[in-house]
Amino acid sequence: MVTDVAVKLDQNQMIRFDSVNAFVHATDLGRIASNFYIKYETIEMLNETGKCG
């Protein structure tokens, strides 16, 4: 379950996730989303429309 979420956040450029080493690193986008309580679904929508990243 945690791995699935990490992969989803990685796909949305909110974290960098290395599944081999289980390494997780927050990105600037992920930190901004966290600080402003922006849901990953919103970031996903922005990524799909090309407005983000």
N, C-alpha and C positions, 0 to 999 in steps of 0.2 A: 504494500500500500504506500509506504513512504517513497519507495523507488518510483512508483507510478507518478506521484505528485512531483518529485524532483525532475523527472523526465519532462513533464508538462511545463514546469517553470523554466526548464532549460530551453524548450522549444519556443517559449515566449520571450526569451532573452532576459529573463529576470534573475536567473542564476546560471552558473556554469557547473555542470554535473558530470563527473567522471565515474561511470558505473563500475569500471574495473577496480579502481582504488577507493570508491565511495567518497570521493572528494567533492565538496560543495563550496562554491565561491559566489558570493553575492555580486551582482553587477550594479552599476549606477542606476539603471532603470529599475531594478528590483528594490534598491534602497529608497528611491523616490516614491515608488508605488507603496512601499511599506510606510513611509513617513506620512503620506497623505491618504492612507487607507483605501487605495485604489485596488479593486479586485483584479485577479489575474484574467478574468473573463473580459474585462474592459481593455486591458493591455493586449489580449489576444485579438479583440476586435480592431484595435488601432493598428496592430501589426498587419492584419489582413487587408486593411484599407490603405496601407502604406503611409499612415500618418505618424508612425512611431518607429524608431530604430532605423 
